[in-house]
């Protein structure tokens, strides 16, 4: 590929591993930049010897970010958090960190920068998460005019947070909550498709300076997603509507946990649909045909069926990709 050395911030994460794998298949030399390089060791087998290299970088530190992008042909920023903890605030990560990477990339003469944001990113949003994502996009564009912005909907894949969390809950709970009544709409995107979109954003010169919203081929309500999940894992559970106000009260107490399963900011996010904006460029403009959730979910959720994955594989009920 044209970009021989690519630095991927957040490359050890859920989306990051798929991006690193896709870049390695294209022949790029990949630097996996993260705070704890040992977490990126599992990325090394994705390429040939020496092709994938973990490097230490803290996006809150100018020197380490500059060192990580020095000599790189392209940079991809995937760093994001779902809840705040200590110094890891939404603004520090999504706004200031993204701006720092963009400035360092521009100073280092990097040819292209891809900033992965999220559908719903908006500097005027009531959600701190969405607002910080919007602020981050503006900061990146100000520092690196040709940057490509990718806004995916919720991601699904083997290590996703959404489907695995609710499937795990369904194993022991007789009910699943429908926050806000379950009417919020989503357009789930397959993690490997989004990874391919990131690579396409680097290899296609026509993407420079553009924003792409990445959603799968189908739109589902929150209720429909849980119904699909229950069908895949072959379980019957009662779906109970939870008003937004009640979810906010519950989230207040859950935020005291080290890893909160729900926060008030996430409840605010659920008040808005998470679907591609009509008329905005997307997967098709990058030459990608998105994969349906129904095709992929059975390949990694089978372990949540009664009897587990082995029993269902033996019965021929699990496919592979």
GIBEL-V610831 format. One record per backbone hydrogen bond with DSSP energy under -0.5 kcal/mol. CO is the residue of the C=O (numbers start at 1). NH is the residue of the N-H. Records with the same first field share a line. If there is no record, write none. Layout:
CO: NH / NH
This chain:
2: 4
4: 6 / 29
5: 73 / 74
6: 8 / 31
7: 9 / 76
8: 11 / 33
9: 78
10: 13
13: 17
14: 18
15: 19
16: 20
17: 21
18: 22
19: 23
20: 24
21: 25
22: 26
23: 28
24: 27
28: 30
29: 6
30: 32 / 53
31: 8 / 33
32: 34 / 55
33: 10 / 11
34: 57
35: 37
36: 39
37: 40
38: 41
40: 43 / 44
41: 44
43: 46
44: 47
48: 51 / 52
51: 30 / 53
53: 32
55: 34
57: 59
58: 61
61: 65
62: 66
63: 67
64: 68
65: 69
66: 70
69: 72
73: 111 / 112
74: 7
75: 114
76: 9 / 78
77: 116
85: 88
87: 89
88: 85
89: 93
90: 94 / 95
91: 95 / 96
92: 97
93: 98
95: 99
96: 100
97: 101
98: 102
99: 103
100: 104
101: 105
102: 106
103: 107
104: 108
105: 110
106: 109
112: 75
113: 115 / 148
114: 77 / 116
115: 117 / 150
118: 121
122: 125
127: 131
128: 132
129: 133
130: 122 / 134
131: 135
132: 136
133: 137
134: 138
135: 139
136: 140
137: 141
138: 142
139: 143
140: 144
144: 147
146: 209
148: 115 / 150
149: 212
150: 117 / 152
151: 214
152: 119
154: 189
156: 191
157: 160
161: 165
162: 166
163: 167
164: 168
165: 169
166: 170
167: 171
168: 171 / 172
169: 172 / 173
174: 238
176: 240
177: 179
178: 181 / 242
179: 182
180: 183
182: 223
184: 222
185: 274
186: 220
187: 216
189: 156
190: 193 / 194
191: 195
192: 196
193: 197
194: 198
195: 199
196: 200
197: 201
198: 202
199: 202 / 203
200: 204
203: 205
204: 207
205: 208
207: 210
210: 149
212: 151 / 214
213: 215
214: 153
220: 186
221: 225
222: 226
223: 227
224: 228
225: 229
226: 230
227: 231
228: 232
229: 233
230: 234 / 235
231: 234
235: 237
238: 176 / 240
239: 241
240: 178
242: 180 / 181
243: 247
244: 248
245: 249
246: 250
247: 251
248: 252
249: 253
250: 254
251: 255
253: 256
254: 257
257: 260
263: 267
264: 268
265: 269
266: 270
268: 271
269: 272
274: 187
277: 280
281: 213
282: 285 / 286
283: 286 / 288
284: 287
288: 290
292: 295 / 296
293: 297
296: 299 / 300
297: 300 / 301
298: 302
301: 304
302: 305
305: 308
307: 311
308: 312
309: 313
310: 314
311: 315
312: 317
313: 316
